[in-house]
Amino acid sequence: MTVNSETDLLIGPQALIAYSRLSYTMWHALAEFIDNSTQSRKNYENIIDDILRDEGTPLVVKINYNRLERKITIRDNSIGMSHDDLVAALKVAQPTADSRGRSKYGMGMKTAACWIGQKWKVTTSEWGSNEEWEANVDVEAIANRNAKVPLSMRPATTDSHFTEIEITQLNRNIQKRTEENIRLFLGSMYRNDLISGNLKLLYNGDEINAPDEASFDTDPQGSPMKTELPDDFVVGGKQITGWFGVLRKGAGGRKYGGFSLFQNGRQIQGFPNAWKPTAIFSGVDEEGANNLVAQRLVGVLNMDGFDVSHTKDTVLYKGDEEAELEKKLTEITADYRNYAKKRRGDKTQQWTREKVRDLVQNMGQEFASPEMGDALNNTILPPLDAIVASNQRQASALAPDDYVAQFVVGNQLSVRIALQERSENDQYVTIVAAAEPNSINIIINRLHPYYESLETSEAVDECIRQFIHDAISEYRVHRQQANINPDSVRRAKDALLRVQELRIDNAAARLEREDLNTSVSG
């Protein structure tokens, strides 16, 4: 005999702790709060726009990170929430009447706050309510002891309107490099709001700006090389609007190329990590190859009809939608790709006499400082044997977890890069032969104070690249001459510094051959 029954599929409070393991980045987590602020203004624009206009201010979202107290605060001056709105907002995955547009899933504030910290507090006052409400969320207590969320109310003025989220007992700290990325990504994600003047974003009191407007190359007739997508550009039954173009000489770069994907006017994926489908940009991953197309071809795709990931950083395609989109973009951008491959920027524009003179004059103040003089005159070097022995001890003490990368150069030299947190007083980098033949270790001491000045990923990238160049050059000179002479090392390094330009030229040549073969076979 078959017995039928039914039950509810329930989500327990332990899910709150699981939110701390979501694949957020700090900038995408903070974006959840900005989404709520901007969508709240949109939902009640017939009220709040007049209020803000009378107050002489746009919508302002302030993000503050207190490093000593390990506290993050996000505050806006939107319309605020009533008691009922606040109670509804604290319910996970239960969209309210206001859950639309950028806040349509009804989860962002809860998941982002739990990802960032173990305790968070919401304080809000709805315009015209005369009330200010506060809710305190203790993630561990709710998850493990079924605690409730206490609410409290205190009087407020009629014209009070804001929402503030304060997050403490952080699950992760914000490093200086992360702060730079926060400014960079948030400025790009909300570029439309920032450019229109409808939003002002502040991080620790500093205004976040939209990235510079693209500067396009021109065709033989002098018209900008920028084309709008046609009205019939449809994928999976959904219309996509936007444009694509070619950046002018000198305005490109790998982080500037690619397609920026938007939904509800907010960037889902884009500068400085835009979508680069391999059918168009080549390469073996989402970053694309480092060729002229990847540096020069850009575009914006407005994809309001598509689903996005929980963390709002990826478009989720259904069926063959992604393949269909790539195919259509490949066809429509063909002429621009061919043009981008043939145009080379002015390699010398960053090396004019005036620019170099200004740079060196600024550096001169640093190198002429008393501190630099002390470093030159008073630093006592240990005996060479002691340095070599210390380097060997450091290499022999490396643990498997210290290594972050390994690759082979020229089918003979194995380069292994290790990252350690030794001491701010220890050497910035150690280059030492490994135990195995034809192997070298590059050991980076991430606590060295010099690295604090490297605030962008590009600066860190170039720093590590120079370490690798130095290591390979020293290895080559030692193999050929036994004794390492500085002039010989610089001569060996010169050949390495020319490799990147050669790779770009070879990649462009391969693309031209592929296009030629495609044309012949077609």
C-alpha positions as CSV (number, residue, x, y, z in Angstrom):
1,M,0.0,0.0,0.0
2,T,1.3,3.5,-0.9
3,V,1.0,6.2,1.7
4,N,1.2,9.8,0.5
5,S,2.2,12.7,2.6
6,E,3.9,16.0,2.4
7,T,6.3,18.2,4.4
8,D,7.9,21.6,4.2
9,L,11.5,22.2,3.0
10,L,12.8,24.4,5.8
11,I,16.0,26.4,5.9
12,G,17.5,26.4,9.4
13,P,19.2,29.3,11.1
14,Q,22.6,27.7,10.5
15,A,22.4,29.0,7.0
16,L,23.4,32.4,8.4
17,I,26.8,31.0,9.2
18,A,27.1,29.4,5.8
19,Y,26.7,32.8,4.2
20,S,30.2,33.7,5.5
21,R,31.5,31.1,3.0
22,L,29.9,32.6,0.0
23,S,32.3,33.6,-2.9
24,Y,31.9,37.3,-2.4
25,T,34.7,39.8,-2.8
26,M,34.6,42.8,-0.4
27,W,33.5,45.2,-3.2
28,H,30.7,43.0,-4.3
29,A,29.5,42.5,-0.7
30,L,29.5,46.3,-0.1
31,A,27.7,46.7,-3.4
32,E,24.7,44.9,-1.9
33,F,24.1,47.8,0.4
34,I,24.6,50.3,-2.3
35,D,22.1,48.4,-4.4
36,N,19.5,48.7,-1.7
37,S,20.2,52.4,-1.3
38,T,19.9,53.2,-5.0
39,Q,16.9,50.9,-5.5
40,S,15.1,52.5,-2.5
41,R,15.6,55.9,-4.1
42,K,14.2,54.5,-7.3
43,N,11.2,53.0,-5.6
44,Y,10.3,56.3,-3.9
45,E,11.7,58.8,-6.4
46,N,8.5,60.8,-6.5
47,I,9.1,61.5,-2.7
48,I,12.8,61.3,-2.0
49,D,14.0,63.2,-5.1
50,D,12.2,66.3,-4.0
51,I,13.5,65.9,-0.5
52,L,17.1,65.6,-1.6
53,R,16.7,68.5,-4.1
54,D,15.4,70.7,-1.3
55,E,18.4,69.6,0.9
56,G,20.8,70.4,-2.0
57,T,22.3,66.9,-2.1
58,P,22.2,63.8,-4.2
59,L,21.8,60.3,-2.8
60,V,24.9,59.8,-0.7
61,V,26.3,56.4,0.5
62,K,29.1,56.6,2.9
63,I,31.3,53.5,3.6
64,N,33.7,53.7,6.6
65,Y,36.2,51.1,7.7
66,N,37.7,51.5,11.2
67,R,40.8,49.4,11.1
68,L,41.5,49.6,14.8
69,E,37.9,48.8,15.9
70,R,37.5,46.3,13.0
71,K,34.2,47.9,12.1
72,I,32.5,48.7,8.8
73,T,29.7,51.2,8.6
74,I,27.5,51.9,5.5
75,R,25.1,54.9,5.7
76,D,22.8,56.4,3.2
77,N,20.3,59.3,3.1
78,S,17.6,57.6,1.2
79,I,14.0,57.5,2.4
80,G,14.7,55.0,5.3
81,M,12.5,52.2,6.6
82,S,9.5,52.0,8.9
83,H,9.1,49.3,11.6
84,D,7.3,47.0,9.1
85,D,9.8,47.6,6.4
86,L,12.7,46.7,8.7
87,V,11.0,43.5,9.9
88,A,10.3,42.5,6.3
89,A,13.9,43.3,5.3
90,L,15.3,41.0,8.0
91,K,13.5,38.0,6.4
92,V,15.8,35.9,4.2
93,A,14.7,35.2,0.7
94,Q,11.3,36.7,1.2
95,P,11.0,39.5,-1.3
96,T,8.8,42.4,-0.3
97,A,6.8,44.9,-2.4
98,D,10.1,46.9,-2.6
99,S,12.1,44.0,-3.8
100,R,12.6,44.8,-7.5
101,G,15.3,46.0,-9.8
102,R,18.7,45.9,-8.1
103,S,17.1,44.4,-4.9
104,K,14.8,41.8,-6.5
105,Y,16.1,38.8,-4.7
106,G,15.5,40.0,-1.1
107,M,18.8,38.5,0.2
108,G,21.6,41.0,-0.4
109,M,21.7,42.8,2.9
110,K,21.5,39.6,5.0
111,T,24.0,37.6,3.0
112,A,26.6,40.4,2.6
113,A,26.4,41.4,6.3
114,C,26.8,37.8,7.5
115,W,29.7,37.4,5.0
116,I,31.5,40.5,6.3
117,G,31.0,40.1,10.1
118,Q,29.5,38.1,13.0
119,K,27.4,40.9,14.4
120,W,25.6,43.7,12.6
121,K,23.2,46.4,13.5
122,V,20.6,48.2,11.3
123,T,19.5,51.7,12.3
124,T,16.9,53.5,10.2
125,S,14.4,56.3,10.1
126,E,11.7,56.7,7.5
127,W,11.1,60.2,6.4
128,G,8.0,61.6,8.1
129,S,7.6,58.8,10.6
130,N,9.1,60.6,13.7
131,E,10.6,57.2,14.6
132,E,14.1,55.7,14.5
133,W,14.3,51.9,14.7
134,E,17.3,49.7,15.5
135,A,17.8,46.0,15.0
136,N,20.7,44.0,16.3
137,V,21.7,40.7,14.7
138,D,24.1,38.3,16.4
139,V,24.8,35.7,13.7
140,E,26.3,33.0,16.1
141,A,23.5,33.4,18.7
142,I,20.7,33.1,16.1
143,A,22.4,30.1,14.3
144,N,23.3,28.1,17.4
145,R,20.9,29.3,20.2
146,N,17.8,30.3,18.2
147,A,18.2,33.9,19.5
148,K,15.7,36.5,18.3
149,V,16.6,39.9,16.8
150,P,15.9,42.6,19.3
151,L,14.2,45.8,18.0
152,S,14.1,49.2,19.7
153,M,12.6,52.5,18.8
154,R,13.4,56.1,19.8
155,P,11.9,59.4,18.7
156,A,13.2,61.1,15.6
157,T,12.5,64.4,13.8
158,T,10.0,64.4,11.0
159,D,12.6,65.2,8.4
160,S,15.0,62.4,9.5
161,H,15.6,59.9,6.7
162,F,18.5,57.4,6.6
163,T,19.6,53.8,6.9
164,E,22.9,52.8,8.6
165,I,24.4,49.3,8.8
166,E,27.2,48.8,11.3
167,I,29.1,45.5,11.1
168,T,31.5,44.3,13.8
169,Q,33.5,41.2,14.7
170,L,34.6,41.1,11.1
171,N,35.3,37.7,9.4
172,R,38.0,39.3,7.3
173,N,40.1,42.5,7.4
174,I,40.4,45.0,4.6
175,Q,44.0,45.4,3.4
176,K,45.2,48.5,1.7
177,R,45.4,46.8,-1.7
178,T,41.7,45.7,-1.2
179,E,40.8,49.3,-0.4
180,E,42.2,50.3,-3.8
181,N,40.1,47.6,-5.5
182,I,37.0,48.7,-3.6
183,R,37.3,52.2,-5.0
184,L,38.2,50.9,-8.5
185,F,35.4,48.3,-8.7
186,L,32.6,50.4,-7.1
187,G,33.4,53.4,-9.2
188,S,33.0,51.2,-12.3
189,M,29.9,49.3,-11.0
190,Y,28.0,52.4,-10.4
191,R,29.4,54.6,-13.1
192,N,26.0,55.4,-14.6
193,D,24.7,56.7,-11.2
194,L,27.9,58.6,-10.5
195,I,28.1,60.2,-14.0
196,S,24.5,61.3,-13.9
197,G,25.0,63.0,-10.5
198,N,22.2,60.9,-8.9
199,L,24.7,59.2,-6.5
200,K,27.7,60.2,-4.5
201,L,29.9,57.4,-3.1
202,L,32.4,58.0,-0.2
203,Y,34.9,55.5,1.2
204,N,36.5,56.7,4.4
205,G,35.6,60.2,3.5
206,D,37.2,60.1,0.0
207,E,34.8,60.4,-3.0
208,I,34.7,57.4,-5.4
209,N,34.7,58.5,-9.0
210,A,33.6,56.7,-12.2
211,P,36.4,55.6,-14.5
212,D,37.4,58.0,-17.2
213,E,35.1,58.0,-20.3
214,A,36.4,55.8,-23.1
215,S,38.4,57.6,-25.8
216,F,37.7,56.0,-29.2
217,D,39.8,55.7,-32.2
218,T,38.5,57.3,-35.4
219,D,37.8,55.8,-38.9
220,P,39.3,57.3,-42.1
221,Q,36.3,59.7,-42.2
222,G,37.1,61.0,-38.7
223,S,34.1,59.4,-37.0
224,P,34.5,57.7,-33.6
225,M,34.8,53.9,-33.9
226,K,31.8,53.2,-31.7
227,T,28.7,51.3,-32.9
228,E,25.4,50.7,-31.2
229,L,24.0,47.2,-31.1
230,P,21.1,46.8,-33.6
231,D,17.5,46.7,-32.3
232,D,17.2,43.0,-33.3
233,F,20.2,41.9,-31.2
234,V,18.3,39.2,-29.3
235,V,19.7,36.2,-27.4
236,G,17.5,33.5,-26.0
237,G,14.5,35.6,-26.7
238,K,15.9,38.5,-24.7
239,Q,16.9,41.8,-26.2
240,I,20.4,43.1,-25.4
241,T,21.2,46.8,-25.9
242,G,24.6,48.5,-25.8
243,W,27.6,49.3,-28.0
244,F,31.1,48.2,-29.0
245,G,34.1,50.2,-30.1
246,V,37.9,50.5,-30.5
247,L,40.0,52.6,-28.1
248,R,42.3,55.1,-29.6
249,K,46.1,54.7,-29.6
250,G,47.5,54.9,-26.1
251,A,44.1,54.7,-24.4
252,G,43.9,50.9,-24.3
253,G,45.4,48.2,-22.0
254,R,44.4,44.8,-20.9
255,K,42.3,46.0,-18.0
256,Y,40.4,48.4,-20.3
257,G,39.4,45.9,-23.0
258,G,36.5,43.6,-23.0
259,F,32.7,43.8,-22.6
260,S,31.1,45.3,-19.5
261,L,27.9,43.6,-18.6
262,F,25.1,45.7,-16.9
263,Q,21.8,44.9,-15.4
264,N,19.4,47.6,-14.1
265,G,22.1,50.2,-14.9
266,R,24.5,48.5,-12.5
267,Q,27.7,46.7,-13.7
268,I,27.7,43.0,-13.1
269,Q,31.0,42.3,-14.7
270,G,33.4,44.8,-16.3
271,F,36.3,47.2,-15.9
272,P,38.9,46.3,-14.7
273,N,37.9,42.7,-15.1
274,A,35.6,42.7,-18.1
275,W,34.1,39.7,-19.9
276,K,36.4,38.5,-22.7
277,P,35.0,35.5,-24.6
278,T,37.8,33.5,-26.2
279,A,36.1,33.4,-29.6
280,I,36.7,37.1,-29.8
281,F,39.7,37.8,-27.6
282,S,41.6,34.5,-27.8
283,G,43.5,33.3,-24.7
284,V,42.8,30.3,-22.5
285,D,40.8,31.9,-19.6
286,E,38.3,34.7,-19.0
287,E,41.0,37.4,-19.0
288,G,41.8,36.7,-22.7
289,A,45.1,36.9,-24.4
290,N,47.3,39.9,-23.9
291,N,47.0,41.0,-27.6
292,L,45.9,44.2,-29.3
293,V,42.2,43.1,-29.5
294,A,42.1,42.4,-25.8
295,Q,43.6,45.8,-25.2
296,R,41.6,47.9,-27.7
297,L,38.1,46.3,-28.3
298,V,35.6,47.4,-25.7
299,G,31.8,47.4,-25.3
300,V,28.8,47.6,-23.0
301,L,26.0,45.0,-22.9
302,N,22.8,45.8,-21.1
303,M,21.4,42.4,-20.1
304,D,18.2,43.2,-18.1
305,G,16.4,40.0,-19.0
306,F,19.1,37.6,-17.8
307,D,19.6,35.9,-14.4
308,V,22.7,36.8,-12.4
309,S,24.6,34.9,-9.7
310,H,23.8,35.2,-6.0
311,T,26.7,37.5,-5.5
312,K,25.8,39.6,-8.6
313,D,29.2,39.3,-10.3
314,T,28.3,36.9,-13.1
315,V,25.6,36.5,-15.7
316,L,24.0,33.1,-15.5
317,Y,23.2,31.8,-19.0
318,K,20.6,29.2,-19.8
319,G,21.0,26.5,-22.5
320,D,23.0,27.8,-25.4
321,E,22.6,31.5,-24.6
322,E,26.3,32.1,-24.0
323,A,27.4,30.4,-27.2
324,E,24.7,32.3,-29.1
325,L,25.9,35.6,-27.6
326,E,29.5,34.9,-28.4
327,K,28.6,33.9,-32.0
328,K,26.6,37.1,-32.6
329,L,29.3,39.3,-31.1
330,T,32.0,37.6,-33.1
331,E,30.2,38.3,-36.3
332,I,29.2,41.9,-35.5
333,T,32.7,43.0,-34.2
334,A,34.7,41.3,-37.0
335,D,35.7,44.6,-38.7
336,Y,36.6,46.3,-35.5
337,R,38.7,43.3,-34.4
338,N,40.7,43.4,-37.6
339,Y,41.2,47.2,-37.3
340,A,42.4,46.8,-33.6
341,K,45.0,44.2,-34.6
342,K,46.6,46.5,-37.1
343,R,46.9,49.6,-35.1
344,R,49.8,50.0,-32.6
345,G,49.8,52.7,-30.0
346,D,52.6,55.2,-29.6
347,K,55.2,53.3,-27.6
348,T,57.2,56.4,-26.7
349,Q,54.4,58.6,-25.4
350,Q,55.1,57.7,-21.8
351,W,58.8,58.4,-22.4
352,T,58.9,62.0,-23.6
353,R,61.7,64.1,-22.2
354,E,59.2,66.2,-20.3
355,K,57.5,63.3,-18.6
356,V,60.8,61.6,-17.6
357,R,62.2,64.9,-16.3
358,D,59.1,65.4,-14.1
359,L,59.2,61.8,-12.8
360,V,62.9,61.9,-12.0
361,Q,62.6,65.3,-10.3
362,N,59.9,63.8,-8.0
363,M,62.1,60.8,-7.4
364,G,65.0,63.1,-6.6
365,Q,63.4,64.3,-3.5
366,E,63.0,60.7,-2.2
367,F,66.6,59.7,-3.1
368,A,68.1,63.0,-1.7
369,S,66.3,62.5,1.7
370,P,68.4,62.0,4.9
371,E,66.8,58.6,5.3
372,M,68.1,57.5,1.9
373,G,71.6,58.9,2.8
374,D,71.6,56.9,6.0
375,A,70.7,53.7,4.1
376,L,73.5,54.3,1.7
377,N,76.2,55.3,4.1
378,N,75.4,53.5,7.3
379,T,74.2,50.1,6.2
380,I,76.7,47.4,7.1
381,L,76.6,44.3,4.9
382,P,77.4,40.9,6.5
383,P,80.2,38.8,5.0
384,L,79.1,37.2,1.7
385,D,79.5,33.7,3.2
386,A,77.0,34.7,5.9
387,I,74.5,36.0,3.4
388,V,74.7,32.9,1.3
389,A,74.3,30.6,4.4
390,S,71.3,32.6,5.6
391,N,69.7,32.4,2.2
392,Q,70.2,28.6,2.1
393,R,68.7,28.2,5.5
394,Q,65.7,30.2,4.5
395,A,65.2,28.1,1.4
396,S,65.6,24.8,3.3
397,A,63.0,25.9,5.8
398,L,60.3,26.5,3.1
399,A,57.1,24.6,3.6
400,P,54.9,23.3,0.8
401,D,52.2,25.9,1.7
402,D,54.7,28.7,1.2
403,Y,54.9,28.2,-2.5
404,V,52.3,30.1,-4.6
405,A,53.6,29.4,-8.1
406,Q,56.0,27.3,-10.1
407,F,56.9,27.3,-13.8
408,V,59.6,26.2,-16.2
409,V,61.6,28.7,-18.4
410,G,63.1,27.5,-21.6
411,N,62.6,23.8,-20.8
412,Q,65.5,23.9,-18.4
413,L,65.1,26.3,-15.5
414,S,62.4,25.7,-12.8
415,V,61.3,28.9,-11.1
416,R,59.4,28.6,-7.8
417,I,57.9,31.6,-6.0
418,A,57.2,31.5,-2.3
419,L,55.4,34.0,-0.1
420,Q,56.2,34.3,3.5
421,E,55.3,36.6,6.4
422,R,58.7,36.7,8.1
423,S,59.4,40.1,9.7
424,E,59.4,43.7,8.5
425,N,63.1,43.7,9.4
426,D,63.9,40.8,7.1
427,Q,65.0,41.2,3.5
428,Y,62.3,42.1,0.9
429,V,63.1,39.2,-1.4
430,T,65.5,36.3,-1.4
431,I,66.7,34.7,-4.6
432,V,68.4,31.4,-4.0
433,A,69.2,28.1,-5.8
434,A,66.9,25.2,-4.8
435,A,68.1,21.8,-3.8
436,E,67.2,20.4,-7.2
437,P,69.5,21.1,-10.2
438,N,68.4,24.0,-12.5
439,S,65.9,25.3,-9.9
440,I,65.7,28.6,-8.1
441,N,63.5,29.9,-5.3
442,I,62.2,33.5,-5.2
443,I,61.1,34.1,-1.6
444,I,59.0,37.2,-1.1
445,N,58.7,38.6,2.4
446,R,55.3,40.2,2.3
447,L,55.8,42.1,5.6
448,H,58.6,44.2,4.2
449,P,57.5,47.9,4.5
450,Y,58.2,48.6,0.8
451,Y,55.2,46.6,-0.3
452,E,52.9,48.9,1.6
453,S,53.5,51.5,-1.1
454,L,52.3,49.1,-3.8
455,E,48.6,50.0,-3.7
456,T,47.4,48.6,-7.1
457,S,47.5,45.1,-8.6
458,E,49.5,46.4,-11.6
459,A,52.2,47.7,-9.3
460,V,52.4,44.3,-7.5
461,D,52.4,42.5,-10.8
462,E,55.3,44.6,-12.1
463,C,57.3,44.2,-8.9
464,I,57.1,40.4,-8.9
465,R,57.8,40.4,-12.7
466,Q,61.1,42.3,-12.0
467,F,62.0,39.8,-9.3
468,I,61.6,36.9,-11.8
469,H,63.6,38.8,-14.4
470,D,66.4,39.4,-11.9
471,A,66.4,35.7,-10.9
472,I,66.6,34.4,-14.4
473,S,69.2,36.9,-15.4
474,E,71.5,36.0,-12.5
475,Y,71.0,32.3,-13.2
476,R,72.0,32.8,-16.8
477,V,75.1,34.8,-16.1
478,H,76.2,32.4,-13.4
479,R,75.8,29.5,-15.8
480,Q,78.0,31.2,-18.5
481,Q,80.5,33.1,-16.4
482,A,80.6,31.5,-13.0
483,N,81.1,34.9,-11.3
484,I,78.1,37.2,-11.4
485,N,79.0,40.6,-12.8
486,P,76.3,43.4,-12.6
487,D,76.9,44.5,-16.2
488,S,76.4,40.9,-17.4
489,V,73.2,40.6,-15.4
490,R,71.8,43.8,-16.9
491,R,72.7,42.5,-20.4
492,A,70.9,39.2,-19.7
493,K,67.9,41.0,-18.3
494,D,67.7,43.2,-21.4
495,A,66.7,40.2,-23.5
496,L,64.0,39.2,-21.0
497,L,62.5,42.7,-21.0
498,R,62.0,42.4,-24.8
499,V,59.9,39.2,-24.5
500,Q,56.5,40.7,-23.7
501,E,56.6,42.9,-26.8
502,L,57.6,39.9,-28.9
503,R,54.7,37.9,-27.5
504,I,52.2,40.6,-28.4
505,D,53.5,40.8,-31.9
506,N,53.4,37.0,-32.3
507,A,49.9,36.8,-30.9
508,A,48.7,39.5,-33.4
509,A,50.3,37.6,-36.2
510,R,48.6,34.4,-35.2
511,L,45.2,36.1,-35.1
512,E,45.8,37.5,-38.6
513,R,46.6,33.9,-39.8
514,E,43.5,32.5,-38.1
515,D,41.3,35.1,-39.7
516,L,42.9,34.4,-43.1
517,N,42.4,30.7,-42.8
518,T,38.8,31.3,-41.7
519,S,38.2,33.5,-44.7
520,V,39.7,30.9,-47.1
521,S,37.8,28.0,-45.6
522,G,34.6,30.0,-45.6
